[in-house]
Amino acid sequence: MIISQFEKALKGLKALIISAGIVIAYTIPVYAAPKVKDSKLVKGTEKLINDVTVWLMVLAPIVAGLLIIYFCIRRSAADEMDVKKWNNRITTAIVSCIGAVLGSAILNLIIGYYQ
């Protein structure tokens, strides 16, 4: 069951990377135009994306850690049937945290090349 959740998260990460690649492929001509790349809108959007990705890399592990602590407390008070559900939620929180941090780091790295 953990493997299927990991495979779902991996498919989501692949979709995120492909989507980011498509967006970048369409924005390269916009960044290449001299008037557009020096505009306040483009520079502000770059700074906004950079700030959001940095904050996501900081906040995702903190939120995931708090959720994992909560899920562990709930798991300790659960019966045998519910323990499996809480274990799945803990696994989902870990995989989601890794996906969020990797996704924001990749996006931050890509945006960093345009600055």
C-alpha positions as CSV (number, residue, x, y, z in Angstrom):
1,M,0.0,0.0,0.0
2,I,2.9,2.4,0.7
3,I,4.3,1.6,-2.7
4,S,1.0,2.6,-4.4
5,Q,1.0,5.9,-2.6
6,F,4.6,6.5,-3.5
7,E,3.7,5.7,-7.2
8,K,0.8,8.2,-7.0
9,A,3.1,10.8,-5.6
10,L,5.7,10.1,-8.2
11,K,3.1,10.4,-11.0
12,G,2.1,13.8,-9.5
13,L,5.7,14.9,-9.4
14,K,6.2,13.9,-13.0
15,A,3.1,15.9,-14.0
16,L,4.5,18.9,-12.1
17,I,7.9,18.7,-13.8
18,I,6.2,18.3,-17.2
19,S,3.9,21.2,-16.5
20,A,6.8,23.4,-15.4
21,G,8.7,22.5,-18.6
22,I,5.8,23.4,-20.7
23,V,5.4,26.7,-18.9
24,I,9.1,27.5,-19.3
25,A,9.0,26.5,-23.0
26,Y,6.3,29.1,-23.6
27,T,7.9,31.8,-21.5
28,I,11.4,31.7,-23.0
29,P,10.4,33.9,-26.0
30,V,8.8,36.3,-23.6
31,Y,12.0,36.6,-21.5
32,A,14.0,37.0,-24.7
33,A,12.2,40.1,-25.8
34,P,14.2,43.1,-24.6
35,K,11.2,45.3,-23.7
36,V,9.3,42.6,-21.9
37,K,12.1,41.1,-19.8
38,D,12.9,44.5,-18.4
39,S,9.3,45.3,-17.5
40,K,8.2,45.6,-13.9
41,L,5.6,42.9,-14.4
42,V,8.1,40.3,-15.4
43,K,10.6,41.2,-12.7
44,G,7.9,41.4,-10.1
45,T,6.5,38.0,-11.1
46,E,10.0,36.5,-10.9
47,K,10.5,37.9,-7.4
48,L,7.0,36.7,-6.4
49,I,7.6,33.1,-7.6
50,N,11.1,33.1,-6.0
51,D,9.6,34.3,-2.6
52,V,6.8,31.8,-2.7
53,T,9.0,28.9,-3.5
54,V,11.4,29.8,-0.7
55,W,8.6,30.1,1.8
56,L,7.1,26.8,0.6
57,M,10.5,25.1,1.1
58,V,10.5,26.4,4.7
59,L,6.8,25.9,5.6
60,A,6.2,22.5,4.0
61,P,8.5,20.6,6.4
62,I,7.2,22.5,9.4
63,V,3.5,21.8,8.6
64,A,4.3,18.2,7.7
65,G,6.2,17.7,11.0
66,L,3.2,19.1,13.0
67,L,0.8,16.9,11.1
68,I,3.0,13.8,11.7
69,I,3.1,14.6,15.4
70,Y,-0.7,14.9,15.5
71,F,-1.1,11.7,13.4
72,C,1.2,9.8,15.8
73,I,-0.7,11.0,18.8
74,R,-4.0,9.9,17.2
75,R,-2.4,6.6,16.1
76,S,-1.3,5.8,19.7
77,A,-5.0,6.2,20.9
78,A,-6.5,4.2,18.0
79,D,-7.5,0.5,17.8
80,E,-5.9,-1.9,15.3
81,M,-8.2,-1.0,12.4
82,D,-7.6,2.7,12.7
83,V,-3.8,2.3,13.2
84,K,-3.5,1.4,9.5
85,K,-5.4,4.5,8.5
86,W,-3.1,6.7,10.6
87,N,-0.1,5.0,9.2
88,N,-1.3,5.8,5.7
89,R,-1.8,9.4,6.7
90,I,1.7,9.6,8.2
91,T,3.1,8.2,4.9
92,T,1.0,10.6,2.9
93,A,2.3,13.5,4.9
94,I,5.9,12.5,4.4
95,V,5.5,11.9,0.7
96,S,3.6,15.2,0.3
97,C,6.3,17.1,2.2
98,I,9.0,15.6,0.0
99,G,7.0,16.5,-3.1
100,A,6.3,20.0,-2.0
101,V,10.0,20.7,-1.1
102,L,11.3,19.1,-4.4
103,G,8.7,20.9,-6.5
104,S,9.5,24.3,-5.0
105,A,13.2,23.7,-5.2
106,I,13.0,22.8,-8.9
107,L,10.8,25.8,-9.6
108,N,13.2,28.0,-7.6
109,L,16.2,26.6,-9.5
110,I,14.5,27.2,-12.9
111,I,13.4,30.7,-12.1
112,G,17.0,31.4,-10.8
113,Y,18.3,31.0,-14.3
114,Y,16.2,33.9,-15.5
115,Q,17.4,36.5,-13.0
